[in-house]
């Protein structure tokens, strides 16, 4: 495995460590997570981001705003990666 492959595997596709975002419930919807993490200003903004295909969950485009997220899930938007952690 090359150095760049190891970097991508360990720190995500952005080359940086994921930003941990603590949630106090066992599950949170993608739309709520986007607002909680400060990625989206409002629910309407979250809807536009998700429906526009601009959000990835665990490396795949996710178009369901209500998709449940749990600890360990990764969310990517705008070149940044966020990790859901239990808080």
Secondary structure by P-SEA (a helix, b strand, c coil): ccaaaaaaaaccccccccbbbbbccccccaaaaaaaacccccaaaaaaaaaaccccccccccccccccccccbbbbcccbbbbbbcc
